[in-house]
């Protein structure tokens, strides 16, 4: 009886680990695109800050 319980728990642990790895893998490949804005400001005459 104890052998069956150990076998079932090991299968559940393996399945959980695989699901976790799949979910983590999907998260790394679907990163959102970055958005940037470039502004120019004149700090002093002839000095431009980007």
PDB file with one MODEL, atoms N, CA, C and O in Angstrom:
MODEL        1
ATOM      1  N   UNK A   1       0.824  -1.201   0.000  1.00  0.00           N
ATOM      2  CA  UNK A   1       0.000   0.000   0.000  1.00  0.00           C
ATOM      3  C   UNK A   1       0.866   1.261   0.000  1.00  0.00           C
ATOM      4  O   UNK A   1       0.603   2.204  -0.747  1.00  0.00           O
ATOM      5  N   UNK A   2       1.895   1.269   0.842  1.00  0.00           N
ATOM      6  CA  UNK A   2       2.765   2.452   0.933  1.00  0.00           C
ATOM      7  C   UNK A   2       3.497   2.682  -0.389  1.00  0.00           C
ATOM      8  O   UNK A   2       3.752   3.824  -0.770  1.00  0.00           O
ATOM      9  N   UNK A   3       3.828   1.611  -1.075  1.00  0.00           N
ATOM     10  CA  UNK A   3       4.518   1.726  -2.371  1.00  0.00           C
ATOM     11  C   UNK A   3       3.626   2.420  -3.397  1.00  0.00           C
ATOM     12  O   UNK A   3       4.110   3.229  -4.188  1.00  0.00           O
ATOM     13  N   UNK A   4       2.342   2.116  -3.392  1.00  0.00           N
ATOM     14  CA  UNK A   4       1.417   2.771  -4.327  1.00  0.00           C
ATOM     15  C   UNK A   4       1.304   4.264  -4.035  1.00  0.00           C
ATOM     16  O   UNK A   4       1.258   5.080  -4.955  1.00  0.00           O
ATOM     17  N   UNK A   5       1.260   4.617  -2.754  1.00  0.00           N
ATOM     18  CA  UNK A   5       1.150   6.031  -2.381  1.00  0.00           C
ATOM     19  C   UNK A   5       2.406   6.778  -2.798  1.00  0.00           C
ATOM     20  O   UNK A   5       2.318   7.886  -3.328  1.00  0.00           O
ATOM     21  N   UNK A   6       3.584   6.185  -2.564  1.00  0.00           N
ATOM     22  CA  UNK A   6       4.835   6.831  -2.972  1.00  0.00           C
ATOM     23  C   UNK A   6       4.883   7.015  -4.485  1.00  0.00           C
ATOM     24  O   UNK A   6       5.328   8.055  -4.971  1.00  0.00           O
ATOM     25  N   UNK A   7       4.430   6.014  -5.227  1.00  0.00           N
ATOM     26  CA  UNK A   7       4.439   6.102  -6.683  1.00  0.00           C
ATOM     27  C   UNK A   7       3.488   7.195  -7.169  1.00  0.00           C
ATOM     28  O   UNK A   7       3.826   7.951  -8.079  1.00  0.00           O
ATOM     29  N   UNK A   8       2.308   7.280  -6.569  1.00  0.00           N
ATOM     30  CA  UNK A   8       1.343   8.310  -6.945  1.00  0.00           C
ATOM     31  C   UNK A   8       1.872   9.706  -6.623  1.00  0.00           C
ATOM     32  O   UNK A   8       1.730  10.625  -7.429  1.00  0.00           O
ATOM     33  N   UNK A   9       2.481   9.866  -5.450  1.00  0.00           N
ATOM     34  CA  UNK A   9       3.036  11.171  -5.083  1.00  0.00           C
ATOM     35  C   UNK A   9       4.187  11.570  -6.002  1.00  0.00           C
ATOM     36  O   UNK A   9       4.333  12.746  -6.337  1.00  0.00           O
ATOM     37  N   UNK A  10       4.994  10.614  -6.405  1.00  0.00           N
ATOM     38  CA  UNK A  10       6.092  10.947  -7.317  1.00  0.00           C
ATOM     39  C   UNK A  10       5.568  11.375  -8.686  1.00  0.00           C
ATOM     40  O   UNK A  10       6.129  12.277  -9.308  1.00  0.00           O
ATOM     41  N   UNK A  11       4.491  10.734  -9.162  1.00  0.00           N
ATOM     42  CA  UNK A  11       3.890  11.150 -10.440  1.00  0.00           C
ATOM     43  C   UNK A  11       3.281  12.546 -10.328  1.00  0.00           C
ATOM     44  O   UNK A  11       3.404  13.355 -11.248  1.00  0.00           O
ATOM     45  N   UNK A  12       2.635  12.823  -9.219  1.00  0.00           N
ATOM     46  CA  UNK A  12       2.046  14.153  -9.020  1.00  0.00           C
ATOM     47  C   UNK A  12       3.140  15.214  -8.951  1.00  0.00           C
ATOM     48  O   UNK A  12       2.988  16.297  -9.516  1.00  0.00           O
ATOM     49  N   UNK A  13       4.232  14.916  -8.268  1.00  0.00           N
ATOM     50  CA  UNK A  13       5.351  15.851  -8.185  1.00  0.00           C
ATOM     51  C   UNK A  13       5.979  16.085  -9.557  1.00  0.00           C
ATOM     52  O   UNK A  13       6.301  17.220  -9.908  1.00  0.00           O
ATOM     53  N   UNK A  14       6.151  15.027 -10.326  1.00  0.00           N
ATOM     54  CA  UNK A  14       6.706  15.161 -11.671  1.00  0.00           C
ATOM     55  C   UNK A  14       5.790  15.989 -12.569  1.00  0.00           C
ATOM     56  O   UNK A  14       6.258  16.853 -13.310  1.00  0.00           O
ATOM     57  N   UNK A  15       4.510  15.729 -12.504  1.00  0.00           N
ATOM     58  CA  UNK A  15       3.551  16.484 -13.307  1.00  0.00           C
ATOM     59  C   UNK A  15       3.544  17.960 -12.904  1.00  0.00           C
ATOM     60  O   UNK A  15       3.495  18.838 -13.766  1.00  0.00           O
ATOM     61  N   UNK A  16       3.591  18.233 -11.618  1.00  0.00           N
ATOM     62  CA  UNK A  16       3.628  19.619 -11.150  1.00  0.00           C
ATOM     63  C   UNK A  16       4.881  20.340 -11.607  1.00  0.00           C
ATOM     64  O   UNK A  16       4.824  21.507 -11.994  1.00  0.00           O
ATOM     65  N   UNK A  17       6.016  19.651 -11.564  1.00  0.00           N
ATOM     66  CA  UNK A  17       7.265  20.262 -12.015  1.00  0.00           C
ATOM     67  C   UNK A  17       7.219  20.563 -13.507  1.00  0.00           C
ATOM     68  O   UNK A  17       7.683  21.617 -13.941  1.00  0.00           O
ATOM     69  N   UNK A  18       6.666  19.652 -14.291  1.00  0.00           N
ATOM     70  CA  UNK A  18       6.561  19.888 -15.737  1.00  0.00           C
ATOM     71  C   UNK A  18       5.642  21.059 -16.046  1.00  0.00           C
ATOM     72  O   UNK A  18       5.954  21.885 -16.903  1.00  0.00           O
ATOM     73  N   UNK A  19       4.516  21.135 -15.357  1.00  0.00           N
ATOM     74  CA  UNK A  19       3.593  22.259 -15.573  1.00  0.00           C
ATOM     75  C   UNK A  19       4.258  23.573 -15.198  1.00  0.00           C
ATOM     76  O   UNK A  19       4.109  24.572 -15.901  1.00  0.00           O
ATOM     77  N   UNK A  20       4.993  23.575 -14.088  1.00  0.00           N
ATOM     78  CA  UNK A  20       5.688  24.793 -13.664  1.00  0.00           C
ATOM     79  C   UNK A  20       6.733  25.208 -14.692  1.00  0.00           C
ATOM     80  O   UNK A  20       6.839  26.391 -15.017  1.00  0.00           O
ATOM     81  N   UNK A  21       7.495  24.269 -15.201  1.00  0.00           N
ATOM     82  CA  UNK A  21       8.497  24.600 -16.212  1.00  0.00           C
ATOM     83  C   UNK A  21       7.860  25.119 -17.492  1.00  0.00           C
ATOM     84  O   UNK A  21       8.384  26.043 -18.113  1.00  0.00           O
ATOM     85  N   UNK A  22       6.748  24.544 -17.889  1.00  0.00           N
ATOM     86  CA  UNK A  22       6.059  25.006 -19.100  1.00  0.00           C
ATOM     87  C   UNK A  22       5.540  26.430 -18.902  1.00  0.00           C
ATOM     88  O   UNK A  22       5.680  27.268 -19.793  1.00  0.00           O
ATOM     89  N   UNK A  23       4.949  26.706 -17.753  1.00  0.00           N
ATOM     90  CA  UNK A  23       4.427  28.049 -17.502  1.00  0.00           C
ATOM     91  C   UNK A  23       5.545  29.078 -17.421  1.00  0.00           C
ATOM     92  O   UNK A  23       5.396  30.192 -17.922  1.00  0.00           O
ATOM     93  N   UNK A  24       6.652  28.723 -16.801  1.00  0.00           N
ATOM     94  CA  UNK A  24       7.781  29.654 -16.738  1.00  0.00           C
ATOM     95  C   UNK A  24       8.392  29.865 -18.115  1.00  0.00           C
ATOM     96  O   UNK A  24       8.820  30.973 -18.438  1.00  0.00           O
ATOM     97  N   UNK A  25       8.437  28.824 -18.925  1.00  0.00           N
ATOM     98  CA  UNK A  25       8.968  28.951 -20.276  1.00  0.00           C
ATOM     99  C   UNK A  25       8.107  29.828 -21.149  1.00  0.00           C
ATOM    100  O   UNK A  25       8.626  30.598 -21.957  1.00  0.00           O
ATOM    101  N   UNK A  26       6.804  29.727 -21.004  1.00  0.00           N
ATOM    102  CA  UNK A  26       5.912  30.572 -21.798  1.00  0.00           C
ATOM    103  C   UNK A  26       6.038  32.033 -21.398  1.00  0.00           C
ATOM    104  O   UNK A  26       5.875  32.919 -22.237  1.00  0.00           O
ATOM    105  N   UNK A  27       6.323  32.291 -20.149  1.00  0.00           N
ATOM    106  CA  UNK A  27       6.463  33.672 -19.683  1.00  0.00           C
ATOM    107  C   UNK A  27       7.708  34.350 -20.215  1.00  0.00           C
ATOM    108  O   UNK A  27       7.708  35.567 -20.405  1.00  0.00           O
ATOM    109  N   UNK A  28       8.769  33.599 -20.460  1.00  0.00           N
ATOM    110  CA  UNK A  28      10.004  34.221 -20.919  1.00  0.00           C
ATOM    111  C   UNK A  28       9.976  34.545 -22.400  1.00  0.00           C
ATOM    112  O   UNK A  28      10.687  35.447 -22.843  1.00  0.00           O
ATOM    113  N   UNK A  29       9.165  33.827 -23.182  1.00  0.00           N
ATOM    114  CA  UNK A  29       9.137  34.070 -24.619  1.00  0.00           C
ATOM    115  C   UNK A  29       8.100  35.108 -25.034  1.00  0.00           C
ATOM    116  O   UNK A  29       8.090  35.524 -26.193  1.00  0.00           O
ATOM    117  N   UNK A  30       7.253  35.529 -24.148  1.00  0.00           N
ATOM    118  CA  UNK A  30       6.208  36.478 -24.517  1.00  0.00           C
ATOM    119  C   UNK A  30       6.338  37.780 -23.731  1.00  0.00           C
ATOM    120  O   UNK A  30       5.398  38.202 -23.058  1.00  0.00           O
ATOM    121  N   UNK A  31       7.497  38.408 -23.819  1.00  0.00           N
ATOM    122  CA  UNK A  31       7.689  39.675 -23.131  1.00  0.00           C
ATOM    123  C   UNK A  31       7.064  40.811 -23.951  1.00  0.00           C
ATOM    124  O   UNK A  31       7.127  40.786 -25.181  1.00  0.00           O
ATOM    125  N   UNK A  32       6.473  41.789 -23.295  1.00  0.00           N
ATOM    126  CA  UNK A  32       5.834  42.886 -24.026  1.00  0.00           C
ATOM    127  C   UNK A  32       6.873  43.803 -24.672  1.00  0.00           C
ATOM    128  O   UNK A  32       7.992  43.919 -24.172  1.00  0.00           O
ATOM    129  N   UNK A  33       6.513  44.449 -25.768  1.00  0.00           N
ATOM    130  CA  UNK A  33       7.466  45.356 -26.419  1.00  0.00           C
ATOM    131  C   UNK A  33       7.705  46.605 -25.574  1.00  0.00           C
ATOM    132  O   UNK A  33       6.836  47.033 -24.815  1.00  0.00           O
ATOM    133  N   UNK A  34       8.869  47.166 -25.714  1.00  0.00           N
ATOM    134  CA  UNK A  34       9.230  48.370 -24.967  1.00  0.00           C
ATOM    135  C   UNK A  34       8.862  49.609 -25.780  1.00  0.00           C
ATOM    136  O   UNK A  34       8.923  49.606 -27.010  1.00  0.00           O
ATOM    137  N   UNK A  35       8.484  50.654 -25.075  1.00  0.00           N
ATOM    138  CA  UNK A  35       8.126  51.915 -25.704  1.00  0.00           C
ATOM    139  C   UNK A  35       9.037  52.994 -25.125  1.00  0.00           C
ATOM    140  O   UNK A  35       9.214  53.077 -23.909  1.00  0.00           O
ATOM    141  N   UNK A  36       9.609  53.812 -25.992  1.00  0.00           N
ATOM    142  CA  UNK A  36      10.508  54.875 -25.544  1.00  0.00           C
ATOM    143  C   UNK A  36      10.171  56.173 -26.265  1.00  0.00           C
ATOM    144  O   UNK A  36       9.702  56.168 -27.403  1.00  0.00           O
ATOM    145  N   UNK A  37      10.416  57.265 -25.588  1.00  0.00           N
ATOM    146  CA  UNK A  37      10.224  58.589 -26.183  1.00  0.00           C
ATOM    147  C   UNK A  37      11.514  59.384 -26.014  1.00  0.00           C
ATOM    148  O   UNK A  37      12.101  59.400 -24.932  1.00  0.00           O
ATOM    149  N   UNK A  38      11.953  60.042 -27.083  1.00  0.00           N
ATOM    150  CA  UNK A  38      13.168  60.854 -27.036  1.00  0.00           C
ATOM    151  C   UNK A  38      12.766  62.309 -27.168  1.00  0.00           C
ATOM    152  O   UNK A  38      12.141  62.712 -28.149  1.00  0.00           O
ATOM    153  N   UNK A  39      13.130  63.082 -26.177  1.00  0.00           N
ATOM    154  CA  UNK A  39      12.820  64.515 -26.176  1.00  0.00           C
ATOM    155  C   UNK A  39      14.113  65.314 -26.176  1.00  0.00           C
ATOM    156  O   UNK A  39      15.129  64.867 -25.643  1.00  0.00           O
ATOM    157  N   UNK A  40      14.070  66.492 -26.772  1.00  0.00           N
ATOM    158  CA  UNK A  40      15.213  67.403 -26.735  1.00  0.00           C
ATOM    159  C   UNK A  40      14.823  68.639 -25.941  1.00  0.00           C
ATOM    160  O   UNK A  40      13.760  69.225 -26.148  1.00  0.00           O
ATOM    161  N   UNK A  41      15.713  69.024 -25.021  1.00  0.00           N
ATOM    162  CA  UNK A  41      15.492  70.215 -24.190  1.00  0.00           C
ATOM    163  C   UNK A  41      16.741  71.074 -24.283  1.00  0.00           C
ATOM    164  O   UNK A  41      17.863  70.586 -24.142  1.00  0.00           O
ATOM    165  N   UNK A  42      16.527  72.356 -24.522  1.00  0.00           N
ATOM    166  CA  UNK A  42      17.667  73.267 -24.562  1.00  0.00           C
ATOM    167  C   UNK A  42      17.889  73.798 -23.154  1.00  0.00           C
ATOM    168  O   UNK A  42      17.092  74.582 -22.638  1.00  0.00           O
ATOM    169  N   UNK A  43      18.998  73.354 -22.532  1.00  0.00           N
ATOM    170  CA  UNK A  43      19.305  73.784 -21.164  1.00  0.00           C
ATOM    171  C   UNK A  43      19.851  75.200 -21.127  1.00  0.00           C
ATOM    172  O   UNK A  43      19.446  76.032 -20.315  1.00  0.00           O
ATOM    173  N   UNK A  44      20.770  75.438 -22.020  1.00  0.00           N
ATOM    174  CA  UNK A  44      21.394  76.763 -22.126  1.00  0.00           C
ATOM    175  C   UNK A  44      21.587  77.034 -23.617  1.00  0.00           C
ATOM    176  O   UNK A  44      21.459  76.113 -24.424  1.00  0.00           O
ATOM    177  N   UNK A  45      21.890  78.265 -23.998  1.00  0.00           N
ATOM    178  CA  UNK A  45      22.115  78.544 -25.420  1.00  0.00           C
ATOM    179  C   UNK A  45      23.239  77.670 -25.985  1.00  0.00           C
ATOM    180  O   UNK A  45      24.371  77.710 -25.502  1.00  0.00           O
ATOM    181  N   UNK A  46      22.917  76.893 -26.997  1.00  0.00           N
ATOM    182  CA  UNK A  46      23.899  76.016 -27.627  1.00  0.00           C
ATOM    183  C   UNK A  46      24.088  74.679 -26.919  1.00  0.00           C
ATOM    184  O   UNK A  46      24.892  73.861 -27.366  1.00  0.00           O
ATOM    185  N   UNK A  47      23.371  74.439 -25.834  1.00  0.00           N
ATOM    186  CA  UNK A  47      23.504  73.185 -25.104  1.00  0.00           C
ATOM    187  C   UNK A  47      22.158  72.462 -25.138  1.00  0.00           C
ATOM    188  O   UNK A  47      21.162  72.953 -24.607  1.00  0.00           O
ATOM    189  N   UNK A  48      22.147  71.285 -25.773  1.00  0.00           N
ATOM    190  CA  UNK A  48      20.905  70.533 -25.944  1.00  0.00           C
ATOM    191  C   UNK A  48      21.009  69.237 -25.156  1.00  0.00           C
ATOM    192  O   UNK A  48      22.016  68.532 -25.222  1.00  0.00           O
ATOM    193  N   UNK A  49      19.951  68.935 -24.409  1.00  0.00           N
ATOM    194  CA  UNK A  49      19.873  67.708 -23.618  1.00  0.00           C
ATOM    195  C   UNK A  49      18.908  66.747 -24.316  1.00  0.00           C
ATOM    196  O   UNK A  49      17.769  67.103 -24.619  1.00  0.00           O
ATOM    197  N   UNK A  50      19.379  65.536 -24.563  1.00  0.00           N
ATOM    198  CA  UNK A  50      18.532  64.509 -25.217  1.00  0.00           C
ATOM    199  C   UNK A  50      18.004  63.565 -24.161  1.00  0.00           C
ATOM    200  O   UNK A  50      17.273  62.628 -24.481  1.00  0.00           O
TER     201      UNK A  50
ENDMDL
END
